[in-house]
Amino acid sequence: MLVRFWMPAYALLAACTHDAQYDDRRKELEAFRTEHVPAANRAQLIASGGNRLFWVDNAPPADATIMHSIIPGDPTSQVDYAFPVQESDLSIYRFSDQLIVDCDFGTSKVFAADQPNLEIDTSSAGFQGCAVDGGTIYAVVGQNTLRRWDPPAEPVDNFFDFVAAGITSSIGGFAVEGNLAVAVDATGDLYAVDLAARTSKWLRNDEDVSGSVLFDDRGVLYEAPSGLRYIEFADVEEPPERSFADMVADGGYHMNSSHGDIQEPSSPREIAIRGRHIIYRGKRGIFAYGLDTQNVIDLLLDEGEGFDAVLEYGEPVVTPNDQLFVRSGDGFDLREAVYQVDLTGRLR
């Protein structure tokens, strides 16, 4: 049986008008965008460490896997690293503006971030799951002790005792920035840790941590079964916690009725925190939520959608001088080009 559906002419006109409005805004945002790595170079990773951007690509004609870094805004600072890159598992690498570390089982190597092939030190202990801050490397030894390593000096195995600081369950993950650390125990509880004061504070997270965790000096964003959730480091017994999806829903962004959901968070692991803003991948582009303003703004909008997408953006990374970098690709999610967006004066 053949069934025909007819759409009223006014509905077609409204849809066309809304699509035109979307495309006009997309083109307006592209004026802030420049190409950092061409698609032909097949970028596989982008990451930030301190004031440096790091990326790995397979540039023709040799198609060799090479790691690079640069201080955005200073072309003379680019470093093309000569040491071999473990292409099969790029997730092992941790970065700062001083160090590159392959945090892996077995022998871990440490390289200088500002030199093409300067190996500073090695460790046979293995540092899988390590954290790097400036010139310091941290790793959990056993289940509850933190090792600190400032290569080329010898590691300090008993630098911090999580049990003495009040965390009795084994540590499942952690990150460090200065004297502030955020730790996740084996049960999924979140803790803010003061390494200098040797104390910890349970953040009373409503749900267990199930994935990625990001933080700054004011709060932590964590992945839970229900989605992303944000907790302020408030000086109260029970810090306030909110659903990030609800925060975005109340953020006041609205394109039009045909594109009413494009700002909704779509990927809990495509996210960054910078300057009191959460930069995230929405359903059709890159957006920013202001933690102080409580407003959502658009930064880049995809061209096309689904399998018909011409250009989709993801994996946002923001450097301290407010430069946004994203990998981009087509509807088959082949993200190989990297674009740079100047956010100066735009995060408000």
N, C-alpha and C positions, 0 to 999 in steps of 0.2 A: 504494500500500500504506500503510495506517495503522499506525503504530507508537506504542504508548503506553508512557510511562515513569512509573514510580511511585516516589515518594520515601518512605522509611520515616518513620513518625510521629515517631520520636526525632530524626531529622535536621531535620524541620520545626520541632520544638520548640527545638532548639539554635539554628537560624537566627533564630527569633523572639527568643529570649533575648539573642543577640548583638546583634541590631538594637536591642533595647531598651537594652542597655548602652551602645551607641554614642550613641543619642539622649539618654540621661541625661547622658552626658559632654558632648555638644554643648550642651545647655541650661545645664549648669553653667558652661561656658566663656563663654557668651553673657552671663552676669552681669557680665563685665568689659567688655562692648562697649557703646558708645554711637554714635548716628548723628551723623556730622560733616557730610556732604552728602547730602541726600535723593535718592532715585533720580530724582525728577522734574526735578532740576537737570542730569542727564546729565553727570556728571563725565567728563572725557576724559583727564586727566593728574593724577598726584600725584607730588611730588618734594620732597626736603629740601635745604636749603642752610643750613649752620650750625645755628642754633637755630630756624629758620623752616620751616614746612610751606608748600608752594606747591601750588595746584591750579587747574585750568581747567575751567569748566563752561559750560553753555548754559541758564541759569535762565529759566523762564517769568516773566512773559508775553512779554517781548521776544525771548527765545531768542537773545540776543546772546552771543557767545563772550567770556568775561571771565576774567581771571586774578586770583587772590586769594592772600594769604598770611596767616599768623598764627603767633605764638609760642604753642605749646600751653600751656594753663593761664592765659593772659592774654587774655581776650576783647577788651580795649581795644586790643590790638596788631594787630587784623585790618586789612589794607589791601586795598581793591578797586581794582585798577589801571584807569586810564582810557585808557591807550594801546592802540592796536589790536593784537590778537594774531593771529599767522599760523596760523590754524586748520588750514591744509592740511599743515603740517609742524611739529608741536609739539616734535619731537625736536631742533630747532636750539637750544632754550633751555638755558642753564646758569645755576645759581643759587648764591648764597651768602647769608648773612644781611645783606650789604651791597649786593649787586649782582644785577641781572637782565640777562643778555646774550643777544642773538640771534646765536649763532655761525654765521654763514651767509656764503656767497660774496657779493661785492658789499659794500654798506654795512651794517656791523654797528652796532647801537645799544646803548647801555648806560644802564640806568635804576637809580635808587635803589630798594632793596628796601623801605624804610620810608616811602616817599611814593607817592601814587596816580599821579602823572604828572610825575616829575622826571627828564628826560633829562640825564644827566651828560656824555655825550660820544658821538661817532660815529667810526667808522674806515672808510675806503674800501678798506682792504687786504683785508678779509674774514677771518673768524676761524673758518671751519668746522673742527670738531674741537677747539675750544679747551677749556681747563680754567679754572675760576674758584675762587679760594681767598681768602676775605675780600674785600678791596678790590682784589685783583690778578687780572689775566687773563693766561693763558699761551697761546701758539700756536706751532706749528712753522712756521718760515720756510724755504722750500726743502725740504730733506730732513733736515737734521741740526742746525739751529740753532733755539734756543728764543727767542721774543720774549716780553718781559715788559712789561705795560702796567698802570700804576696811574692810571686816569683820574681827573681830567682832564689829568694830565701826559702828555708825549709818550712813545710806546712806545720801549723799548730793544730794538732788533732783534737784537743779538748778546749777549743776556744769558747764554746757556749754549750751549756747543758739545758736542754729543753725541759727535762723533768724538774730540775731545780727552779726553773722559771714558771712552773705550774702546768706544763703540758705533759700529761702522763701517758697518753696514747702515742704510738709511734708516728713519726712524721711522714706524711705522704707527698708533700710538695712545699716549696717555699720560694720566696724571692726577696732580694735585699736592695735597698737604696739608702746609702748613708748608714745611720744607726737604726733605721726603721726596716723591719722585716715583716712579711705576712706569711704565716705558716698554715698549712692544712694538715690535720692529723688523719689517721687511718679511718676514723669514723665519719669524716667529712666536716668536722668543725673548723671554723676559721679563728685565727688568733692574730692580733697585732702584737709584735714583739719589739721591745726596746733593747737593742744589743748593748748599749752603753750602761743602762740601768739594770740589765739582767732580769727584766720583768716581761710578763706577757699579759694580754687581756683577751679573754674570750669574747668574741663579737656577737655571740648569741644568734648566729644566722638561722633564719627560719627554716631553710632547707639545707640538705647536705650538698656540699660542693661536688659537682659531677663532671667538671671540665676546667676550662681556662679561668684564670684569676688575674686581674689587673688592679693596680692601685697607684695613688699618689699620696701626698702628705695629708690629704683631707678625708679620703675614703677608699673603699675597695669595691670593685665590680666583679661578681663571680657568676659562673655558669651553674645553674641548678636544673633539676628535672623539669621545672615549669618554665624555664627561660632565664635570662639574665636578671640579676638582682643587685641593688646598690645599697651599701651600708656606709653611713658617715662615721668617722672616728670621733664621735661626740664624747664629751667628758661626762657621761651619764652611765648608770648601771646597765641599761638596755639601749644600745645605740639604735637610732631610727633606721628602718630598712624599707626599701620600696622596690616594686617590680619595675624594671627598666621599660618594659612594654607600656606600662601604665604612665610612666613619666613621659614617654614619647607621645602617647595618645593625648596627654594634656598639654603638649608643647605648642599648640596653636598653628601648626603647619597644615595648610590645605591648598592643594593645587586646583582641583575642580572635582565635580562629582564623578567623572569618568576615571580619574586617577586619584581617588581619595585615600588609597592605602599605600602609596609608593614609599612613604616615610617609615613604615612599620619595620622594626628590626627583623632581619631575615637570617642572619648567620651569627651565632654567639661567639664564634672565634675570629670574626673579621671585625675587629674593634680596637680602638686605641684611646688613651686618655692624654689630653694635652691642655694645659692652661685653663683648668676648670671647665673643660669641654670633653664630652665623650664623642669621638668620631666613629661612625659605624656604617656598615653595609645595610641599606634598607632594601625594600623589595625591588626598587628600580633606580639605584644610585647610591651615592655616598652622602651622608647627612651628619650634622653635628647637633648635639643636645647640650645646652648651656646649664651647668649645674647651679649657677647663681641666677641666671636670667630665667631658667626653666622654659626656654624657647627652643624650638627645632628650626634649623635653617638647612637649605640644600646647598651642597658643594659641587656635586657632579650628578648629572642624570644620564642613565643609559640611553643608547640609541637603539630602538627596536626592543623586542621582548621575546623571551622564550627561544625557540629554535630559529626565529627570524631576527634575533638580535644581531646588530652590526657591531656594537661595542658595549660591553658590560664592565663595570669597575668593581674591584674588590681588594681585600687584604690591605687596608689603610695602615700607613706608618707615618708618624709625624715627628719631625726633628725639633729640637728646642727653639730654633729660629722660625718656627711656624711655617715650615714647608711640608706639605702633604705629598706623599707618594703612594700610588696605587698601581697594582697590576691590572691589566685589562685584556679582554679577549672577546670572542664571539659567543653565540648561543650554545656552542658546544663546550664552553668553559675552558677554552684553551688560552689561559691568561699568560701572555708572553711579552707584551709591550709594557713599559712602565711610564706613567705620566707623573709630572710634578705640578702641584698647584700651590701658588703663593697665597697663604691664608692671612697675611699681614693686614690687620684692620678689619678682617671679616668675621672673626670669632667674637661675637658680642652678645 
